[in-house]
Amino acid sequence: MQNCAYLSNSEKYSEFQFNEYSIRFRTSSHLRKYTEIKHWDNGYLVVTADYDTTGELEEYIDLIPMLKNLFIEPEIFLPQIKEVKLKYA
């Protein structure tokens, strides 16, 4: 799906993938996996994350600062994304 992005994690990194872009960012080494995408709002994600120390928690991911640091224009990149799914679900 061209308008769908994917979120996943591996070891200490999370990965947000959309088309040819793959954005990796550091996360807790205690993160087992993301279990649910609760909400997507043009660069802001609300997810449920499962940690080996605390169990499931609601987490918030703001992609806009990451995109700006990578010189990706959020106002052009983000409107293309209509849905975010878990990659390993």
C-alpha distances in whole Angstrom, upper triangle without the diagonal:
4,6,5,8,10,14,17,20,23,26,27,24,21,18,15,12,10,9,13,14,16,18,21,23,26,26,29,30,31,27,26,23,21,21,19,17,19,18,16,18,17,18,20,19,21,21,23,24,26,29,32,35,34,31,28,28,26,25,24,22,23,20,22,25,23,21,25,26,24,25,21,22,20,21,18,16,15,15,11,10,10,9,11,11,13,13,16,15
4,6,8,11,15,18,21,24,27,27,24,21,17,14,11,8,7,10,12,14,17,20,22,26,26,30,31,32,28,28,24,22,23,21,18,20,19,16,17,16,17,19,19,21,21,24,25,28,31,33,36,35,33,30,30,27,26,24,22,21,19,20,23,21,19,22,24,21,22,18,18,17,18,15,13,13,12,8,8,9,10,11,12,15,14,18,18
4,7,10,14,17,20,23,27,27,23,20,17,13,11,8,8,12,13,15,16,19,21,25,25,28,30,30,27,27,23,20,21,19,16,17,16,13,14,12,14,16,16,18,19,22,23,26,29,32,34,33,31,28,27,25,23,21,19,19,16,18,21,20,17,21,23,21,21,17,17,15,15,13,11,10,9,6,5,5,7,9,11,14,14,18,18
4,7,10,13,17,20,24,24,20,17,14,11,9,7,8,12,12,13,14,17,19,22,22,25,27,27,23,23,19,17,17,15,13,15,14,11,13,12,13,15,14,16,16,19,20,23,26,29,31,30,28,25,24,22,20,19,17,17,15,17,20,19,17,21,22,20,21,18,18,16,17,15,12,11,11,9,6,6,5,6,7,10,11,14,14
4,7,10,14,17,20,20,17,13,10,7,5,5,7,10,10,10,11,13,15,18,19,22,23,24,20,20,17,14,16,14,11,14,13,10,13,12,11,13,11,14,14,17,17,20,23,26,28,27,25,22,22,20,18,16,14,14,12,15,18,16,14,18,19,17,19,15,16,14,16,15,11,10,12,10,6,8,6,5,6,9,9,13,13
4,7,10,13,17,17,14,10,8,6,5,7,10,12,11,9,10,12,14,16,16,19,20,21,17,17,13,11,13,12,10,13,13,11,14,14,13,14,11,14,12,14,15,17,20,22,25,24,22,20,19,18,16,15,13,15,13,16,18,16,15,19,20,18,20,17,19,17,19,18,14,13,15,13,10,11,9,5,5,5,5,9,10
4,7,11,14,14,11,7,6,5,6,9,12,14,12,10,10,10,11,13,13,15,16,17,13,13,10,8,10,10,9,12,13,11,14,14,12,12,10,12,10,12,11,14,16,19,21,21,19,17,16,15,13,13,11,13,12,15,17,15,15,19,19,18,20,18,19,17,20,20,16,14,17,16,12,14,11,7,6,5,6,8,10
4,7,10,11,9,6,5,7,9,12,15,16,14,11,11,10,11,12,11,13,14,14,11,10,7,7,10,11,11,14,15,15,18,18,16,15,13,14,11,12,11,12,14,16,19,19,17,16,16,15,14,14,12,15,14,18,19,16,17,21,21,19,22,20,22,20,23,23,19,18,21,19,16,17,14,11,9,6,5,7,9
4,7,8,6,4,6,9,11,15,17,18,15,12,11,9,9,9,8,10,10,11,8,8,6,7,11,13,13,17,18,18,20,21,18,17,15,15,13,13,10,11,12,14,17,17,16,15,15,16,14,15,13,16,15,19,19,16,18,21,20,19,23,21,24,22,25,25,21,20,23,22,19,21,18,14,13,9,9,9,12
4,6,5,6,8,12,13,17,19,19,17,13,13,10,10,10,9,10,9,11,9,8,8,10,14,16,17,20,22,21,24,24,21,21,18,19,16,16,13,13,13,14,17,18,17,17,18,19,17,18,16,19,18,22,21,18,20,23,22,21,24,23,26,25,28,28,24,24,27,25,23,24,21,18,16,13,11,11,14
4,6,8,11,14,17,20,23,22,20,16,15,12,11,9,8,8,6,8,8,8,9,12,15,18,19,22,24,24,26,26,23,22,20,20,18,17,14,13,12,12,15,17,17,17,18,19,17,19,17,20,20,23,22,19,22,25,23,22,26,25,28,27,30,30,27,26,29,29,26,27,24,21,19,16,15,14,17
4,7,10,14,16,20,23,22,19,16,14,10,8,6,5,6,5,8,8,10,11,13,16,19,19,22,23,23,25,25,21,21,19,19,17,17,13,13,12,13,15,16,17,17,17,18,16,17,15,18,17,21,19,17,19,22,20,20,23,23,26,25,28,29,25,25,28,28,25,27,24,21,20,17,16,16,19
4,7,10,13,16,19,18,16,12,10,6,5,5,5,8,8,11,9,11,10,12,15,17,17,20,21,20,22,22,18,18,16,17,15,16,13,14,13,15,17,18,18,18,17,18,15,15,13,15,14,18,17,14,16,19,17,17,20,20,23,21,25,25,22,21,25,24,22,24,21,18,17,14,14,14,17
4,7,10,13,17,16,14,10,8,6,5,6,6,9,10,12,9,11,9,9,13,14,14,17,17,16,19,18,15,15,13,14,12,13,11,13,13,16,18,18,18,16,16,15,13,13,10,13,12,15,15,12,14,18,16,16,19,18,21,19,22,22,19,18,21,21,18,20,17,14,13,11,11,12,15
4,6,10,13,13,10,7,6,4,6,9,10,13,14,16,13,14,11,11,14,15,14,17,17,15,18,17,14,14,13,15,13,15,14,16,17,19,21,22,21,19,18,18,15,14,11,13,11,14,15,12,13,16,16,14,17,16,18,17,20,20,16,16,19,18,15,18,15,12,12,10,9,12,14
4,7,10,11,8,6,5,6,8,12,12,16,17,19,15,16,13,12,15,14,12,15,15,13,15,14,11,12,11,13,13,15,15,17,19,22,24,23,22,20,19,18,15,14,10,11,9,12,14,11,11,15,15,13,16,14,16,14,17,16,13,12,15,14,12,14,12,9,10,9,9,12,14
4,7,8,6,4,6,9,11,15,16,19,20,22,18,19,16,14,17,16,14,17,17,14,16,15,13,14,13,16,16,18,18,20,22,25,27,27,25,23,22,21,18,17,14,14,12,14,16,13,12,16,16,14,16,14,16,14,17,16,12,12,15,13,11,13,12,9,10,10,9,12,14
4,6,5,7,9,12,14,18,19,22,24,25,22,22,19,17,19,18,15,18,17,14,15,13,12,15,14,17,17,20,20,23,25,28,30,30,28,26,25,23,20,19,16,15,12,14,17,14,12,16,17,14,16,12,14,13,15,13,9,10,12,9,8,11,10,9,11,12,11,15,16
4,6,8,11,14,17,21,22,26,27,28,25,25,22,20,22,21,19,21,20,17,18,16,15,18,18,21,21,24,24,26,28,31,33,33,31,29,28,26,24,22,19,19,16,17,20,17,15,18,19,16,17,14,15,15,16,14,10,12,13,10,10,13,13,12,13,15,13,17,18
4,7,10,13,17,20,22,25,26,28,25,26,23,22,24,23,21,24,23,20,21,18,17,20,20,23,23,26,25,28,29,32,34,34,33,30,30,28,26,24,20,20,16,18,19,16,14,17,18,14,15,13,15,15,17,15,12,14,16,13,13,16,16,15,16,17,15,18,20
4,6,10,13,17,19,22,23,26,23,23,21,20,22,22,19,22,21,18,19,16,14,17,17,21,20,23,23,25,27,29,31,31,30,28,27,25,23,21,17,16,13,14,16,13,11,14,14,11,12,10,13,13,15,13,10,12,15,12,12,15,15,14,15,16,14,18,20
4,6,10,13,15,19,20,22,19,20,18,17,20,20,18,21,20,18,19,17,15,17,16,19,19,21,20,22,23,26,28,28,27,25,25,23,20,19,15,15,12,14,15,12,11,14,14,11,14,12,15,15,18,16,13,14,17,15,14,17,16,14,14,14,12,15,18
4,7,10,13,16,18,20,17,19,17,16,19,19,17,20,19,16,18,16,13,14,14,17,17,19,18,21,21,24,26,26,25,24,22,21,18,16,13,12,9,12,12,8,8,12,11,9,12,11,14,13,17,16,12,13,17,16,14,17,16,14,15,14,14,16,19
4,7,9,13,14,17,15,16,15,15,18,19,17,20,20,18,19,18,15,16,15,17,16,18,16,19,19,21,23,23,23,22,21,20,17,16,12,13,11,13,13,9,11,14,12,11,14,14,17,16,20,19,16,16,20,19,17,20,19,15,16,15,14,16,19
4,7,10,12,15,13,15,14,14,18,18,17,20,19,18,19,18,15,15,14,16,15,17,15,17,17,19,20,21,21,20,19,18,14,13,10,11,10,13,12,8,11,14,12,11,15,15,18,17,20,21,18,17,21,21,19,21,20,17,17,16,16,17,20
4,7,9,12,11,13,13,14,18,19,18,21,21,20,21,21,17,17,16,17,16,17,14,16,15,17,18,19,19,19,17,17,14,14,12,13,13,15,14,11,14,16,14,15,18,18,21,20,24,24,21,21,24,24,22,24,22,19,19,17,17,18,21
4,6,8,7,10,11,11,15,16,16,19,19,19,21,21,17,16,15,15,13,14,11,12,11,13,14,15,15,15,14,14,11,12,11,13,13,17,15,13,16,19,17,18,21,21,23,21,25,26,23,22,25,25,23,24,22,18,18,16,17,17,19
4,5,5,9,10,12,15,17,18,20,21,21,23,24,21,19,17,16,15,14,11,11,9,10,11,12,13,13,13,14,12,13,13,16,17,20,19,17,20,22,20,21,25,25,27,25,28,29,26,25,28,29,26,27,25,21,20,18,18,18,20
4,6,8,10,13,16,19,20,22,24,24,26,27,24,22,20,19,17,16,12,11,9,9,10,12,13,15,15,17,15,17,16,19,20,23,22,20,23,25,23,23,27,27,29,28,31,32,29,28,31,31,28,29,27,23,22,19,19,18,20
4,6,9,12,14,17,19,21,23,24,26,27,24,22,20,18,16,14,10,9,5,5,7,9,10,11,12,15,14,16,17,20,21,24,23,22,25,27,25,26,30,29,31,29,33,33,30,29,32,32,29,30,26,23,21,18,19,18,19
4,6,8,11,13,15,17,19,20,23,24,21,19,16,15,12,11,7,6,4,7,9,10,9,10,10,12,11,14,14,17,18,22,22,20,22,25,24,24,28,27,29,27,30,31,27,26,28,28,25,26,23,19,18,14,15,14,16
4,7,9,13,15,17,20,21,24,25,23,21,18,17,13,11,8,6,5,6,10,11,9,10,11,14,13,16,16,20,21,24,24,22,25,28,27,26,30,29,31,28,32,32,28,27,30,29,26,26,23,19,17,13,14,12,13
4,6,9,12,14,17,18,21,22,20,18,15,14,10,9,6,6,7,9,12,13,10,9,11,12,12,14,14,18,18,22,23,20,22,26,25,25,28,26,28,26,29,29,25,24,26,26,22,22,19,15,13,10,11,9,10
4,6,8,11,13,14,17,19,17,15,12,11,7,6,4,6,9,12,14,13,11,9,10,10,9,12,12,15,16,20,21,19,21,24,24,24,27,25,26,23,26,26,23,21,23,23,19,19,16,12,10,7,9,9,9
4,7,10,13,15,18,20,19,17,13,11,8,6,6,7,10,13,15,14,11,8,10,10,11,13,14,18,19,22,24,22,24,27,27,27,30,27,29,26,28,28,25,23,24,24,20,19,16,13,10,8,10,9,8
4,6,9,11,15,17,16,14,11,9,6,5,7,9,13,16,18,16,13,10,10,9,10,12,13,16,17,21,22,21,22,26,26,26,28,26,27,24,25,26,23,20,21,21,17,16,13,10,8,7,11,11,9
4,6,8,11,14,13,11,7,6,5,7,9,12,15,19,21,19,16,13,12,10,10,10,11,13,14,17,20,19,20,23,24,24,26,23,23,20,22,22,19,17,18,18,14,13,10,7,7,7,11,12,11
4,7,10,13,13,11,8,5,5,7,11,14,17,20,22,19,17,13,12,9,10,10,11,14,15,18,21,20,21,24,25,26,27,25,24,21,22,23,21,17,18,19,15,14,11,10,10,11,15,16,14
4,7,10,10,8,6,5,7,10,13,17,20,23,24,22,20,16,14,11,11,10,10,12,13,15,18,19,19,21,23,24,25,22,22,18,19,20,18,14,15,16,13,11,9,9,10,12,16,18,16
4,6,7,6,5,7,9,12,15,19,21,25,26,24,22,19,17,13,12,10,10,10,11,13,16,16,16,18,21,21,22,19,18,14,15,16,14,11,11,12,9,8,7,7,10,12,15,18,17
4,6,5,6,9,12,15,18,22,24,28,28,26,25,21,19,16,14,11,11,10,10,11,15,15,15,17,20,20,20,18,16,12,13,15,13,9,10,12,10,9,9,10,13,16,18,21,21
4,6,8,11,14,18,20,24,26,29,30,29,27,24,22,18,16,13,11,9,9,9,13,13,12,14,17,17,17,14,13,9,9,11,9,6,6,9,8,8,10,10,14,17,19,22,22
4,7,10,13,16,18,21,23,27,28,26,25,22,20,17,14,11,8,6,5,6,9,10,9,11,14,14,15,12,11,8,10,11,9,6,9,11,9,11,11,10,14,16,17,21,21
4,7,10,14,15,19,21,24,25,23,22,19,17,13,11,7,6,5,6,8,10,11,12,14,16,17,18,15,15,11,13,15,13,10,12,14,12,12,12,11,14,15,18,20,20
4,6,10,12,15,18,21,22,20,19,16,14,10,8,6,5,6,8,11,13,13,14,16,18,18,20,18,18,14,16,18,15,12,14,15,12,12,11,9,11,12,15,17,17
4,7,10,13,16,19,20,18,16,13,10,7,6,5,7,9,11,14,16,16,17,20,21,22,24,21,21,18,20,21,19,16,17,18,15,15,13,11,12,12,16,17,16
4,6,10,13,16,17,15,13,10,8,6,5,6,8,11,13,16,18,17,19,22,22,23,25,23,23,20,22,23,20,18,19,20,16,16,13,10,10,10,13,14,13
4,7,10,13,14,12,10,6,6,5,6,9,11,14,16,20,21,20,22,25,25,26,28,26,27,24,26,27,24,21,23,24,20,19,16,13,12,11,14,14,13
4,6,10,11,10,8,5,5,6,6,10,11,15,17,20,21,20,22,25,25,25,28,26,27,24,27,28,25,22,25,25,21,21,18,15,14,11,14,13,13
4,7,9,8,5,4,6,9,10,13,15,18,20,24,24,23,25,28,27,28,31,29,31,28,31,32,28,26,28,28,25,25,21,18,16,13,15,14,14
4,5,5,5,6,8,11,11,14,16,19,21,24,24,23,26,28,27,28,31,30,32,29,32,33,30,28,31,31,27,28,24,21,19,16,18,16,17
4,6,6,9,11,14,15,18,19,23,24,28,28,26,29,31,30,31,34,33,35,33,36,37,33,31,34,34,31,31,28,24,22,19,20,18,19
4,6,9,11,14,15,18,20,23,25,28,28,27,30,32,31,32,35,34,36,34,37,38,35,33,36,36,32,33,30,26,25,22,23,21,22
4,7,8,11,13,16,18,22,24,27,27,26,29,31,31,32,35,34,35,33,35,37,34,32,34,35,31,31,28,25,23,21,23,21,21
4,7,10,12,16,18,22,24,27,27,26,29,32,31,32,35,34,35,32,35,36,33,30,33,33,29,29,26,22,21,18,20,19,18
4,7,9,13,15,19,21,25,25,24,27,30,29,30,33,31,32,29,32,33,30,27,29,30,26,26,22,19,18,16,18,17,16
4,6,10,13,16,19,22,22,22,25,27,27,28,31,29,30,27,29,31,28,25,27,28,25,24,21,19,18,16,19,18,18
4,7,10,14,16,19,20,20,22,25,25,26,28,27,27,24,26,28,25,22,24,25,22,21,19,16,16,15,18,18,18
4,7,10,13,16,16,16,19,21,21,22,25,23,24,21,23,25,22,20,22,23,20,20,18,15,15,14,17,18,18
4,7,10,12,13,14,16,18,18,20,22,20,21,17,20,22,19,17,19,20,18,18,16,14,15,15,18,19,19
4,6,9,10,10,12,14,15,16,18,17,17,14,17,19,16,14,17,18,15,16,15,12,14,14,16,18,19
4,6,7,8,9,11,12,14,16,14,14,11,14,16,14,12,15,17,14,16,15,13,16,16,18,21,22
4,6,5,6,9,10,11,12,11,11,9,12,13,11,9,13,14,12,15,14,12,15,16,17,20,21
4,5,5,6,9,10,11,9,9,6,9,11,10,9,12,14,13,16,16,15,18,19,21,24,25
4,5,5,6,9,10,10,10,9,12,14,13,12,16,18,17,19,20,18,21,21,22,25,27
4,5,5,6,9,9,10,9,13,14,12,12,16,17,16,19,19,17,19,19,20,23,24
4,5,5,6,5,7,6,10,11,9,10,13,14,14,17,18,16,19,20,20,23,25
4,5,5,6,6,7,10,12,11,12,15,16,17,20,21,20,23,23,24,27,29
4,5,8,10,11,14,15,14,15,18,19,19,23,23,21,24,24,24,27,29
4,5,9,10,14,14,12,14,17,18,18,21,22,20,22,23,22,25,27
4,6,9,12,12,11,13,16,17,18,21,22,22,24,25,25,28,30
4,6,9,8,7,10,13,13,14,18,19,18,21,22,22,26,27
4,6,6,6,8,11,12,13,17,19,19,22,24,24,27,29
4,5,5,5,8,10,11,14,16,16,19,21,22,25,26
4,6,6,7,9,11,14,16,17,21,23,24,28,28
4,6,6,8,10,13,16,17,20,23,23,27,28
4,6,6,8,11,13,14,17,19,20,23,24
4,5,6,9,11,11,15,17,18,22,22
4,5,7,10,12,16,19,20,24,24
4,6,9,11,15,18,18,22,22
4,6,7,11,14,15,19,19
4,7,10,14,16,19,18
4,7,10,12,15,14
4,7,9,12,12
4,6,9,8
4,6,5
4,6
4
